[in-house]
Amino acid sequence: MAEHEFEFFDRRFSQCVNTNATLDLLFTGCRWAEGPAWSPGWRSLIWSDIPNDRMLRYDEAGGTVSVFRTPCGYTNGNTVDRQGRLVTCEHGGRRVSRTEFDGSVITIADKYNGKRLNSPNDVVVKSDGSIWFTDPAYGIDSDYEGHKTKPELDGCHVYRVDGTTGRITKVAGDFHRPNGIAFSPDEKLLYIADTGATHVEEGPRHIRRFKVGSDGKLSGGEVFLDCPAGLFDGFRIDTDGRIWASAADGVYVYSKTGTLLGRIRVPEVVANVEFGGADLNYLFICGTTSLYGMKVMVNGVDRS
C-alpha cells in the first residue's frame, strides 16, 4: 500500500488518486528542477535545471534521461504550442523563445515598449495562438539563475503576445512576483500565482483568478487560493478544472471552486508539475533536485 503518499482533506480526493500508486523517482541530480512540458510527438518530458543552465529530456519509451540543450539561457518555464513546438522562458536571454522543428531557436518576445524584459518565468499558449507569460525578476536578481543586472521595466508584470500580429501587451500590472500561469479547460479563466513573499515580508503566496475577455483583456483578479506551505510556484489544471499546485511539501489538489481536496507528499520542495503520457494521466513533478512521477486518476487538458 502507498497510502502514506497522500493526505486527504476531502473524500473527493479519492476520485483523483489511487492510494496504491507510488511516487516514482525518475531522475535526480538537478540544482533547481523547473518548467516541465510534455511533448506528445516526442513521447518525452522536457524540463529545466536552471542553475546548471541546461534542459533535460525524459524519454517515456525507454525511461532514459539525456541533456536536451546546454547552455540554454538559464531556461525556466516551458510549454508546447498547438503545432508541437517548444515555447520557453529564458532567464539568461530575458526572452520567450520557440524551438522550431529544424532545431533553430527564435525570439518571440524580449522587450516591452522598447525596454528589456526582466526574466520570463512561466508561459502558456491559448487555443487562438496567443502566448501568455509572467515576468518576475528572479533571473536578474543574482547570477544563480541568470545574470545579475538592474531591471529596465517599472515592475514585474504579465504579458500577452498576439498569435497573429506578434504584438505584446501588458495584461496585468499589479503583481509582486508573477509566477505560474494556466487557463481553465474552457479558457474563460486564467490563474496566475504570485510568489512575492520571496522578496516582501508577509508578501503574497497565492493564486489569483481572472476572467478572460474575448478581446484578450483580463478582469477580476481576486485571490483564489492561499498556499498552506511555502509558495505556490507552478501548477496545472485537469479536465474537470481541478488545480494541481506545487508547494513546499508536495502537490496540493483543489476543486475548481477552491476546496482543498488532498496532497501528494513529495520529499523535496516542489517547483512545478505537468500531465503527460498517452492519456495525460501521468503527473510529472519537479522537486528541487529530482524529477518524480505518479499515475493519477484524472487527465490533464489536451493542449494539442
N, C-alpha and C positions, 0 to 999 in steps of 0.2 A: 504494500500500500504506500501511496505517496501523499497522503492527506496532509503531512507536515509541510508540504509545499504551499499550502493555501490557508488563507484566513477568511472566514465567511462573516459578512455583516448583514447579508440579506439572502433568503433562501433562493432567490432568483439567480444567484451566482452559480448554482448547480446547472443552469442552462448554458453556462459559459465555459466551464472547465470539467474535465473528467478527473476525479480525485485519484485515479490510478495512474494518471500521467506523471511523468518525471521531467525535471528540468535537465535538458541536455547541455553539456559543456562542449561547444563546437570548436572553440579556439581560445587561446589565451596568449598574452604577451604584448598587449597594447598598453599605451600610456593613458589614452582617453578615447575610448571607442564611442563613435557617434555616427549619425546620419545614415542609417540603414535604408537601402532601397532595393526592392525586389524587381528583377528583370525576368519576366516570363520567357522571353525569347532565348535568353542565355541559361535559363534554369539556375540562376545564380543570385546571390545577395551581394551587393556592393556596399561597403561601409568605410568610414573614415577613421584613421588613427591620427588624430590631429597633431599632437606634439611631435610625432615621428614623421610628419609630412608624407604620409602615404595613404593610399586607398587599397583596401583588401577585397578579395573576392572569394566567397564561399560557394563551391560548386555542389549543387544538390545531388547530382547523379553520382559523383564519386566521393562526396563528403570531404573534399580536399580544400585547402585554403592556399591562395597564392597572392602575390602582390599584383594589383591591378594597375597602379600608376605611382611612381615616385621619382622625383618630387612632384607634388600635385598642387602646390599653392596653399598648403595647410587647409585642405577642404574640411567642411563641416557637414551641413545637411545635403542630402541627395534625394532625388525623386526621378521617376521615369515618365516621360511625356506620352501623349496619345499615339505617337509614332514609334515608341520604344526607345527613344534616345535618352541618355542620361543627362539630367539637369542638376547642376552642382553649385553650392555656395562655397566660395573660396575666401578664407580669411586673408591669406597672403596676397592674393591677387586683388582683393577687395572688390570682387565682382561675382555675378551669377554667370556661369558658363554652361555650355552644352557640348557634349561629346557626339560628334557626327558619326554616321555609320562607317566612314572610312578611317575613324580614329582621330581625326583632327578635332581641335577644341576651339570653339568660337565664343566670343563675349556676347552675352545677352544684355547685361546691364552692369555698368561700373561707375556711373555718375548720375546725379540728380541736380538739375539746374546748374550744370557745369561744375559741380563740386563732387569730389570722390566719395563714394560710399564708405561707411565705417568698416564693416566686415560682415557681409551677409551670412546669416546663420542657418535658417531653415526655409524650405521652399515647397510649394505645392502648385500643380498645374490644373486649372479648371477645364471643363469639357469644351469650352469655347476657345481653348488655346492660350488664354491669358495665364501669366505666371505671377504668382503672389509670393513675396518673400519678406522676411524680417531682417532688420539691420541693426543689431546692437553693436557694441564696440569691443567685445571680448578679444577679437583678433588684433586690435591695435593698443590694448591696454598694456601688453608686455610682449616679449619675444617668445613666450612659451607656446602660444597657439597662433602665431603670426609674426608681425613686425611692429614693434612699438613705435607709435608716432602720434601726433596730435590730430584730432578729428577736424574735418573741414565743414561738416554739417552742424546744424544747431541742436542736434539731439539724435535719439535712436528711434527710428520710425518703421512703418510697414508700407510696402510699395506694391504696385501692380504694373505689370508690363503687358500692354495690349497685344493680343495674339496676332493681330493683323498689321497694325502700324508700327509696333515696337515702342510706342510712346510710354514713358514711365511716369506714373502719377503716385503721389503720396496718398494713401487711403486711411491711415491712422497715425496721428502725431502726438498722442498723449500717453505713451508708454515710457517706463523707465528703461527696461531691457527686454524688448520683444524677442520671443524665442520660438518655441514650437508653434506650428500652424497647420490646420486641417479643416476641410469642408465637411459638412454633414452629407449623408448619402445623396440627398436631393440638391445639394449645393445652395440651398436657401439660407444656410447659416455658416458662419466662419468662426472658428475657435482659435484664439491666439493666447499663448502663455506669456506671462510677464515674470521674469526672474530677477527683478530689480533688487531683491533682498541681498544679492551678492555685492551690491555697492551702496545701498541705502539702509541704514539701521531701521529695522521694523518695516522694511520695504516690501513690495508685492511679491508673493509667491503663489500666484493664482492663474486660472484660465478665464479669459473673458469671452463672451459670446456676442457676435454681431449678426444683424440681418444683412443680407446681400441684395442690393437692388439690381434691377435689370440693366442699369447703366453702369454697374460696377462700383457704385458708391456704397459705403457701409453706414449703418445706423445702429443705435443701441449701444452695445459695448459694456453691458453690465458684467460684474464679476459673477461667474457661473460656478466655479469650483475653487476652493482653497486647499492648498496642499497640506496633508496631515503630517508629512515627514520630509524635511528638506525642501526641495523645489520641484515643481512640475517643469520638465525640460521639453523633451519631445513626446508626442503622443500620436495615436492613430484611432480611427473610428470604424466600427464594424458595420455590417449591412443593416443592422437594427438600430443604428445610431448610438450605440454604447461607446464610451470613451475609455481607451486603454492608455493610461498615462504613466510615465516614468516618475520615480520618486527616489528618496534616499534609501529606502529599504525594500524596494520591489516595484511591481507594476500594480497600480490601483485601477479597478474597473468600476465605472459609473454608468447608471442608466441614462437614457437620453434626457430625462428630466432632472438629473443631477443627484440621484440617490446612490450612495456608496454601496456597491454590491459585494466586493471582495478584493483580496490582494493575493498576488502571486509573490511568494517570498523569493528574493534573489540575494545571494551572499555579498553583493557589491552594490555601490550606488549605481542606479540605472540612469542612463542619459537619454535613451530613445528606444523605440520599438517599431516593428514593421510586420505586416502579414505577408506571408509568402507561401510557396508550394503551389501545386497544380490547382488546388481548391481554395487557396488563400486562407487556409485554416492552420497554418503553422506560424506561431508567433516568434519572430526573431527578437532578441533582447540584447541591447548593447549595454553591458556593465562597464565598470571603469576600465578594467584590463582585459575583458573577455567578451566573447560572443556566445550567448546562450540561445536555446530554442526550446519550444514546447508546443506540442499539438493541442489545439483547443477545440471547443465545440461550436465555434462561430466562424464566420467568414469575413475577411476584410473586403472593403469596397473595391470592385474591379475598376481600375482607372485606365484600362487599355482602350 
